Amino acid sequence: MSPPLGRPKAASTPSGGSGPREAGERGGPFYAELHCLTHFSFQRGASSPEELVQRAWALGYTALAVTDEASVAGVVRAWQARGALERSQADPADDELAALHAARAAAGVAAPLRLLYGSEFRFEDQGTLVALARDLSGWGDVCSFISRCRGAAEKGRYRLPPLAVALAALPGCERLWAPCRGWLQHPETMDFIAGCGRQERAAGLFGMESGDALAPSAARPTALLVELNGDADDALWLLALRRLAAATGLPLVAAGDVHLHVRARKRLHDVLTAIRLGRSVQQCGFALQPNAERHLRPRASLASV
């Protein structure tokens, strides 16, 4: 199995614009989901790789990135599910496969779903780095980085280096940065953005010190992720991200921070969260996701975000 070639793109715009619609008019703008957890992200993802691939196929997504936390465990089963769908296009073996193909055709998409391979890494109080392999070299970068991080911690955990070092360790990847809302909106961060030149901002915000031996381009993300999931402050958050993009020169890319294949899986996700925290569901409070929007949404719904 080899990783995808080329640079991943999400065709919907962070501002809620429609993006290109020619062939996808019936289902909404073309869309590639670039940040998706499977149930191999233990007690965080609530859907199997097969469920996610089938749902993305039926919705007419252009691509789906499998990005489990410090792991590529979900990739093989996602690849197998995607292969089964592609092979059955001409002659579906059962009614379920026929329904999936009919849904994709009704969405106005003829091409098969493309899979992107990578992983996410959570930097406490800073944000999440999503690394997507561009090619075989990038795939090697992802796997090597996971091995180093896992080897530096006890079994079942991982230890990350400083963010600038992590970014520089993934040269063959799209390095998509989803900052924590608290980190970006902290007064010190905003003052830093306002007080530096663009190159200094990009370097300083992502952990480089002046005179660092790492090349600035190697120690910075390739894009900022915009993930709007129906939170009360989404409009203010989008404004803050636009300011960060303007200050650093980094492009904005839409993603969904997907944990579920369908909205109805939210109850299971709440139970998984409670198990992870060692509490009852009722005791979890704000640790639970506030809504079920972190599922694979229809493209028409995404266009209105």
Stockholm file with secondary structure:
# STOCKHOLM 1.0

chainA/1-305         MSPPLGRPKAASTPSGGSGPREAGERGGPFYAELHCLTHFSFQRGASSPEELVQRAWALGYTALAVTDEASVAGVVRAWQARGALERSQADPADDELAALHAARAAAGVAAPLRLLYGSEFRFEDQGTLVALARDLSGWGDVCSFISRCRGAAEKGRYRLPPLAVALAALPGCERLWAPCRGWLQHPETMDFIAGCGRQERAAGLFGMESGDALAPSAARPTALLVELNGDADDALWLLALRRLAAATGLPLVAAGDVHLHVRARKRLHDVLTAIRLGRSVQQCGFALQPNAERHLRPRASLASV
#=GR chainA/1-305 SS CCCCCSCCCCCSCTTSCCCCCTTTTTTCSCCEECCBCCTTSTTTCCSCHHHHHHHHHHHTCSEEEECCBTCCTTHHHHHHHHHHHHHTSSSCSSHHHHHHHHHHHHTTCCSCCEEEEEEEEEETTTEEEEEEESSHHHHHHHHHHHHHHHHTSSTTCCCCCCHHHHHHTCTTEEEEEEECHHHHHSHHHHHHHHHSCHHHHHHHHTTCCTTCSSCTTTTSCSEEEECCCSCTTHHHHHHHHHHHHHHHCCCEEECCCBCBSSGGGHHHHHHHHHHHHTSCHHHHGGGSCSSSCSBCCCHHHHHTC
#=GC SS_cons         CCCCCSCCCCCSCTTSCCCCCTTTTTTCSCCEECCBCCTTSTTTCCSCHHHHHHHHHHHTCSEEEECCBTCCTTHHHHHHHHHHHHHTSSSCSSHHHHHHHHHHHHTTCCSCCEEEEEEEEEETTTEEEEEEESSHHHHHHHHHHHHHHHHTSSTTCCCCCCHHHHHHTCTTEEEEEEECHHHHHSHHHHHHHHHSCHHHHHHHHTTCCTTCSSCTTTTSCSEEEECCCSCTTHHHHHHHHHHHHHHHCCCEEECCCBCBSSGGGHHHHHHHHHHHHTSCHHHHGGGSCSSSCSBCCCHHHHHTC
//
